[in-house]
Amino acid sequence: MNKISINPANNDYCPQTLFLYGTYDEVGKADFGLFCWFSYTWEHELGVMACIGGEKLTKDNIHKQKVFSAGLVTESLLPLADYLGTTDGRDPEKMNIDVEIEKGRVLPVPVLAASPVTYELEVKQFIPMGDGEVMLCRIRNVLQDESLASGTGSSTEKLASIAPVQTTCERYFSWSGSNLGAWGEPRKKLNR
């Protein structure tokens, strides 16, 4: 296989799983933002490393509260996730949508009821990176659909049943690689 050198700012063909980060503002209003720079760390226990680039309400709220939720985005959640990810958090109408939000079980964070896996995260360290920021987080709780913890079905079958969404090349893809649309397209299917 021949390889060529490309601009290092291009991360095409490196798919990343999507998460909706949930925060509360200072008056207790929930907000969710869509992010993909999310991975795991190990320091005596499993942790999360998350990054947010640029100025975002989500990042401001995380700085104030030091906690947030991270809900896995699935194919059924994609129209909502795309809407939440392409609508500015400072738009006062952004969260005027029909969505079921629960409270975290361990931390004061909003949780999307429809996400099959949600982390409740506490930031232990902020690492500034130019206009972005890496957050090293402790996992304080994992809310998981009970069907995923059952003894029936293989992990492959369970993963296929929840259908997580990935992104790369400014597009969304199913876990199996099917094209689910360009950024900004799935939101058009959202019933508001």
C-alpha positions as CSV (number, residue, x, y, z in Angstrom):
1,M,0.0,0.0,0.0
2,N,1.5,3.3,-1.1
3,K,1.1,6.2,1.3
4,I,1.3,9.9,0.7
5,S,1.8,12.8,3.2
6,I,-1.2,15.1,3.8
7,N,-1.9,18.2,5.9
8,P,-1.9,17.1,9.6
9,A,-5.1,19.2,10.2
10,N,-7.1,16.7,8.2
11,N,-8.5,13.9,10.2
12,D,-10.7,12.3,7.5
13,Y,-10.8,8.5,7.6
14,C,-10.4,8.5,11.3
15,P,-14.0,7.9,12.4
16,Q,-15.0,9.0,15.9
17,T,-18.0,8.1,17.9
18,L,-20.4,10.8,18.8
19,F,-21.6,11.9,22.2
20,L,-24.0,14.6,23.4
21,Y,-22.5,16.5,26.4
22,G,-25.2,17.6,28.8
23,T,-24.8,20.6,31.2
24,Y,-26.9,22.8,33.3
25,D,-26.4,26.6,33.3
26,E,-26.4,28.8,36.4
27,V,-30.3,28.8,36.5
28,G,-30.6,25.1,36.0
29,K,-31.6,25.1,32.3
30,A,-30.3,22.0,30.5
31,D,-28.2,22.3,27.3
32,F,-26.6,19.7,25.1
33,G,-23.8,20.0,22.6
34,L,-22.6,17.4,20.1
35,F,-18.9,16.3,20.3
36,C,-16.7,13.6,19.0
37,W,-13.3,14.2,20.6
38,F,-13.9,11.7,23.3
39,S,-11.7,8.8,24.4
40,Y,-10.5,6.9,27.5
41,T,-7.7,7.2,30.0
42,W,-6.3,5.0,32.7
43,E,-4.9,6.3,36.0
44,H,-5.7,3.7,38.7
45,E,-9.2,3.6,37.2
46,L,-10.9,4.1,33.8
47,G,-11.4,7.7,33.0
48,V,-12.5,9.9,30.1
49,M,-10.6,12.4,28.0
50,A,-12.8,14.9,26.2
51,C,-11.9,17.9,24.1
52,I,-13.9,21.0,23.1
53,G,-12.6,23.4,20.5
54,G,-13.6,27.1,20.3
55,E,-16.1,29.0,22.4
56,K,-19.2,27.1,23.3
57,L,-21.9,27.4,25.9
58,T,-21.2,23.7,26.8
59,K,-17.6,24.5,27.6
60,D,-18.6,27.6,29.7
61,N,-21.1,25.5,31.7
62,I,-18.5,22.7,32.3
63,H,-16.0,25.3,33.6
64,K,-18.6,26.6,36.1
65,Q,-20.0,23.2,37.2
66,K,-17.0,20.9,36.7
67,V,-19.4,18.1,35.7
68,F,-21.3,17.0,32.6
69,S,-22.9,14.0,31.0
70,A,-21.8,12.3,27.8
71,G,-24.6,10.3,26.1
72,L,-23.8,8.0,23.3
73,V,-25.5,9.1,20.0
74,T,-27.4,6.4,18.2
75,E,-29.0,6.3,14.7
76,S,-32.4,7.0,16.3
77,L,-31.0,10.0,18.2
78,L,-29.1,11.4,15.2
79,P,-31.7,14.0,14.0
80,L,-31.8,15.4,17.6
81,A,-28.0,15.2,18.0
82,D,-27.4,16.9,14.6
83,Y,-29.8,19.7,15.6
84,L,-28.2,20.1,19.0
85,G,-24.7,20.1,17.4
86,T,-25.5,22.7,14.7
87,T,-27.6,25.1,16.8
88,D,-25.7,27.7,18.9
89,G,-26.1,27.0,22.6
90,R,-26.6,30.7,23.2
91,D,-29.7,30.7,21.1
92,P,-32.5,31.1,23.7
93,E,-34.8,28.8,21.6
94,K,-32.3,26.0,21.2
95,M,-33.7,23.7,24.0
96,N,-37.4,24.5,23.1
97,I,-37.8,21.0,21.7
98,D,-39.6,17.9,22.7
99,V,-37.0,15.8,24.4
100,E,-37.1,13.7,27.5
101,I,-34.4,14.8,30.0
102,E,-33.7,13.0,33.2
103,K,-31.3,14.0,36.1
104,G,-28.1,12.1,36.6
105,R,-28.2,9.5,39.4
106,V,-24.8,10.5,41.0
107,L,-24.0,14.0,39.6
108,P,-26.1,17.1,39.0
109,V,-26.1,16.7,35.2
110,P,-28.9,16.4,32.6
111,V,-29.2,13.0,30.9
112,L,-31.0,12.2,27.6
113,A,-33.4,9.4,28.4
114,A,-33.1,7.9,24.9
115,S,-29.3,7.4,25.0
116,P,-28.5,3.8,25.8
117,V,-25.2,4.6,27.5
118,T,-24.5,7.8,29.4
119,Y,-21.5,8.7,31.5
120,E,-21.7,11.1,34.4
121,L,-18.4,12.8,34.4
122,E,-16.5,15.0,36.9
123,V,-13.6,17.1,35.5
124,K,-10.4,16.6,37.5
125,Q,-8.1,18.6,35.2
126,F,-8.5,21.2,32.4
127,I,-5.6,21.4,29.9
128,P,-5.8,24.5,27.7
129,M,-4.8,23.8,24.0
130,G,-4.9,27.0,22.0
131,D,-8.5,27.7,21.3
132,G,-9.4,24.1,22.5
133,E,-9.3,22.4,25.8
134,V,-8.8,18.8,26.9
135,M,-10.6,17.8,30.0
136,L,-9.5,14.7,32.0
137,C,-12.5,13.3,33.8
138,R,-13.5,10.8,36.4
139,I,-16.4,8.5,35.5
140,R,-18.7,8.9,38.5
141,N,-21.5,6.7,37.1
142,V,-22.5,4.9,33.9
143,L,-26.2,4.7,33.0
144,Q,-26.8,1.9,30.7
145,D,-29.9,0.3,29.1
146,E,-30.5,-2.9,31.1
147,S,-30.8,-4.9,27.9
148,L,-27.0,-4.3,27.4
149,A,-26.2,-5.9,30.7
150,S,-28.4,-9.0,30.2
151,G,-26.8,-12.3,29.5
152,T,-28.6,-12.8,26.3
153,G,-27.0,-11.9,23.0
154,S,-23.4,-11.3,22.1
155,S,-21.6,-8.0,22.4
156,T,-21.6,-7.8,18.6
157,E,-25.4,-8.2,18.6
158,K,-25.9,-5.7,21.4
159,L,-23.7,-3.1,19.7
160,A,-25.6,-3.6,16.5
161,S,-28.9,-3.2,18.3
162,I,-28.0,0.2,19.8
163,A,-26.5,1.4,16.5
164,P,-23.9,4.0,17.5
165,V,-23.1,6.8,15.1
166,Q,-19.6,7.8,13.9
167,T,-18.4,10.9,12.1
168,T,-15.6,11.7,9.7
169,C,-15.3,13.7,6.4
170,E,-18.0,16.1,7.8
171,R,-20.6,13.2,7.4
172,Y,-22.3,10.8,9.8
173,F,-21.9,7.0,9.4
174,S,-23.6,4.0,10.9
175,W,-21.5,1.5,12.9
176,S,-21.4,-0.7,9.7
177,G,-20.3,2.2,7.5
178,S,-23.5,3.3,5.9
179,N,-23.8,7.0,5.0
180,L,-26.3,8.8,7.3
181,G,-25.9,12.2,5.8
182,A,-23.7,15.3,5.9
183,W,-23.5,17.5,9.0
184,G,-26.7,19.6,9.1
185,E,-28.9,17.1,7.1
186,P,-30.3,14.7,9.7
187,R,-31.7,17.6,11.7
188,K,-34.3,18.2,8.9
189,K,-36.0,15.0,10.0
190,L,-36.5,16.2,13.6
191,N,-40.1,16.8,14.6
192,R,-40.1,20.0,16.6
